[in-house]
């Protein structure tokens, strides 16, 4: 299953993985034309602190199992309400509902393009658990 894995495909598969674990408001932003930080941000909301942690662990384990790929860096705040998985070209932001509203990442990056949900679902369908 490990044909060419580019950053867009990885972002879409991560979005599908987060959806498998009931992540909410999943957004993929293509920031490649506006930043050198990464090519894509995947942003998701968790309903509770344990849910935020579960989304992070599930994503990390799933991508490791599928592609033998570990994050270059992982971060979380002291209360575990904003976790970050950095895969180099793809950065995953897993936020508690309150933090998502407070920090409004999409508004800050409003000049980036977003990948429509139907498109990321189609790309990720062969890699999700509940396709």
Secondary structure as UniProt FT lines:
FT   HELIX           7..20
FT   TURN            21..22
FT   STRAND          24..30
FT   TURN            32..34
FT   STRAND          40..46
FT   HELIX           49..67
FT   STRAND          73..76
FT   TURN            78..79
FT   STRAND          82..86
FT   STRAND          90..96
FT   HELIX           97..103
FT   HELIX           105..108
FT   TURN            109..111
FT   STRAND          113..114
FT   HELIX           117..124
FT   TURN            125..127
FT   TURN            129..130
//
